[in-house]
Amino acid sequence: MSQKPPLPPFSTEDAIKKVRLAEDAWNRRDPEKVALAYTPDSQWRNRSEIFSGRDAITEFLTRKWAGEGDYRLIKELWAHGERRIAVRFVYEWQSESGQWFRAHGNEQWEFDDDGLMARREASINDIPIEDSDRKFHWPLGVRPDDHPGLSDLGL
């Protein structure tokens, strides 16, 4: 079993770093690599789906990113404890029909001693937007360090 620093207990700086590492991984959209940040039996609730395990996580993310084109995500720390982190996030994506959406959500994370996420719960709402209303304009992949975060964008 490998470790995924930073490890609990989390300082504020550790929690901020953990959030950015997760954001970067999700923006790379590699389901197999993303799944390695979770325990082999990680418990997930994503919207109305409940599942567990890395294979299910990989399948879910593969399906998710196949249907959410031009996916760009920003996460921001909301709060943290020794083993838990609360995150708010926004991502923009385009449907196969060309409609843009901005998804607003909250996640609660719980970690094991190795820094792997053992539990993830996400609540998400999609709002249709016009192309002209988009705010995430970097090339696909990791958000550049100089791109504003959620608070800076007023989201």
C-alpha positions in Angstrom: 0.0 0.0 0.0 1.5 3.4 -1.0 1.1 6.6 0.9 -0.5 9.8 -0.5 1.0 12.8 1.3 0.1 15.0 3.0 -0.8 12.6 5.7 -3.2 13.1 8.6 -3.5 14.9 11.0 -3.9 17.8 8.6 -2.8 21.3 9.2 -4.5 24.0 7.2 -1.6 24.1 4.8 -1.7 20.3 4.4 -5.5 20.4 3.7 -5.0 23.2 1.1 -2.3 21.1 -0.6 -4.5 17.9 -0.5 -7.3 19.8 -2.1 -5.1 21.2 -4.9 -3.5 17.7 -5.5 -7.0 16.3 -5.9 -8.1 19.1 -8.3 -5.0 18.6 -10.4 -5.6 14.8 -10.6 -9.2 15.2 -11.6 -8.3 17.8 -14.3 -5.9 15.3 -15.8 -8.9 12.9 -16.2 -7.0 9.6 -15.9 -9.5 7.3 -14.0 -6.9 4.6 -13.1 -4.5 7.1 -11.6 -7.2 9.1 -9.8 -8.5 5.8 -8.2 -5.1 5.2 -6.7 -5.7 8.1 -4.3 -8.5 6.1 -2.6 -8.4 3.1 -0.4 -9.2 -0.2 -2.1 -12.6 -0.3 -0.4 -13.3 3.5 -0.5 -16.9 4.3 0.1 -18.5 6.8 -2.4 -21.7 8.7 -2.7 -21.8 10.9 -5.8 -25.1 12.6 -6.4 -27.5 9.6 -6.3 -24.9 6.9 -6.9 -23.5 4.9 -4.0 -20.6 2.5 -4.6 -17.3 1.3 -3.2 -13.9 0.2 -4.3 -11.3 1.3 -6.8 -12.7 -0.7 -9.7 -16.1 1.0 -9.2 -14.4 4.4 -8.9 -12.5 3.8 -12.2 -15.7 2.8 -14.0 -17.6 5.8 -12.6 -14.9 8.3 -13.6 -14.5 6.7 -17.1 -18.2 7.1 -17.6 -18.3 10.6 -16.1 -15.6 12.1 -18.2 -16.8 10.4 -21.4 -20.1 12.4 -21.0 -18.7 15.6 -19.7 -16.7 17.2 -22.5 -14.1 20.0 -22.0 -14.2 19.3 -18.2 -12.4 22.0 -16.1 -12.6 21.9 -12.3 -11.6 24.2 -9.4 -11.7 23.0 -5.8 -11.4 25.1 -2.6 -10.9 24.1 1.0 -14.0 24.8 3.1 -13.0 23.3 6.4 -10.8 20.5 7.9 -10.2 18.3 10.9 -7.4 15.9 11.7 -8.7 13.2 9.2 -11.4 15.0 7.4 -11.6 17.7 4.7 -14.6 19.6 3.4 -14.4 21.0 -0.1 -16.5 23.2 -2.3 -16.0 22.9 -6.0 -17.2 24.1 -9.4 -16.6 22.6 -12.7 -17.6 23.5 -16.2 -18.4 21.0 -18.9 -20.1 20.7 -22.3 -22.8 18.1 -23.1 -22.7 16.1 -26.4 -25.5 18.4 -27.7 -23.2 21.4 -27.1 -24.9 22.8 -24.0 -22.5 24.2 -21.4 -23.0 23.6 -17.7 -21.5 24.8 -14.5 -21.7 22.2 -11.7 -21.5 23.5 -8.1 -20.8 21.0 -5.4 -19.6 20.1 -1.9 -17.6 17.1 -0.9 -16.7 15.6 2.5 -13.6 13.5 2.6 -12.2 11.1 5.2 -8.7 9.7 5.1 -6.8 6.7 6.5 -3.3 6.8 8.1 -1.7 6.6 4.7 -3.4 9.7 3.3 -5.7 7.6 1.1 -9.3 8.7 0.9 -11.5 6.1 2.6 -14.8 8.0 2.2 -16.1 10.6 -0.3 -19.5 12.1 -0.3 -20.5 14.6 -3.0 -23.6 16.7 -3.6 -23.7 18.4 -7.0 -26.0 20.7 -8.9 -25.7 21.4 -12.7 -26.7 24.8 -14.0 -27.0 25.4 -17.8 -24.8 28.4 -18.9 -24.1 30.1 -22.1 -20.6 29.8 -23.7 -20.2 33.5 -23.0 -20.7 32.9 -19.3 -17.9 30.4 -18.9 -15.1 31.4 -16.5 -12.7 28.5 -16.8 -10.5 29.2 -19.9 -7.3 27.3 -19.6 -6.1 24.5 -21.9 -7.5 21.1 -20.9 -5.5 19.6 -18.0 -4.2 21.1 -14.7 -5.4 24.7 -13.9 -2.5 27.1 -14.2 -1.2 28.6 -10.9 -2.1 32.1 -12.1 -5.7 31.3 -12.9 -8.1 32.7 -10.3 -9.7 30.3 -7.7 -13.4 30.1 -6.8 -13.4 33.0 -4.3 -11.5 35.2 -6.7 -14.0 34.4 -9.5 -17.0 35.2 -7.2 -18.3 31.6 -7.4 
